[in-house]
Amino acid sequence: MDNDKLNETLTQILNKIDNLEKTYVSINADLINQNIKMCEILNGKLQEPDFEMPEINDNKKESSENSEQRIKELFYYEKNGKIIVHGPGTYDNRPILKQYGEWNSLNKSWDLIVSKETLLEKIPNIIEKVKT
């Protein structure tokens, strides 16, 4: 009788632990979604980068020429005295961007403290985006 009672008590405890774990996972997921929404409210919705899958060619020289011809877009806008840079071209321009600011991993963008003229001089192909 004592073993049955002990097994029943242990089963109840394990069920409660499982329920708590599921609750915390659910709360964590809700907080992450809420954080994403708050970031979008504060910073505006950033355009999703357009990635193109490279074509598989036997001739690697031809493939590298195609990738050189493809220019990855880079966008910027001004906010609170900073210039925010985002887009598929951020990785390729990382050495230049790193000189003037820091990578914001939450927004997947660079937060720069630099004048607009300097930025345009260093990266002439950058496109200004108006945040709405």
Helices and strands as residue ranges (DSSP letters): H 2-43, H 60-69, E 75-79, E 82-86, G 88-90, H 94-98, E 101-104, E 109-112, H 116-122, E 127-128
